[in-house]
């Protein structure tokens, strides 16, 4: 599992100015996270606390990470090839290495 804080989006208005107590509380309440969870049967991809993709995959086939296209490739239970783009995840080099080590 990889968990990271989502970047703040300026299109989400704060209740008050950044210096006020209410503005800080509102900002902390709205803090969002990104997750990439890979289990033995399921892949769960969450961006800004919203499920983007939740799918099961065929365990007999290998899951791979394509670093050129920045995506995870796998076969679903119907043995059709699928992928999940990780561009919104804004993955770092350390996270790429972590994913590759877990998947191999």
PyMOL commands that set and color helices and strands:
alter all, ss='L'
color gray80, all
select helices_A, chain A and resi 21-29+93-103
alter helices_A, ss='H'
color red, helices_A
select strands_A, chain A and resi 2-5+33-38+42-47+50-56+64-66+71-75+81-85
alter strands_A, ss='S'
color yellow, strands_A
deselect
rebuild
show_as cartoon
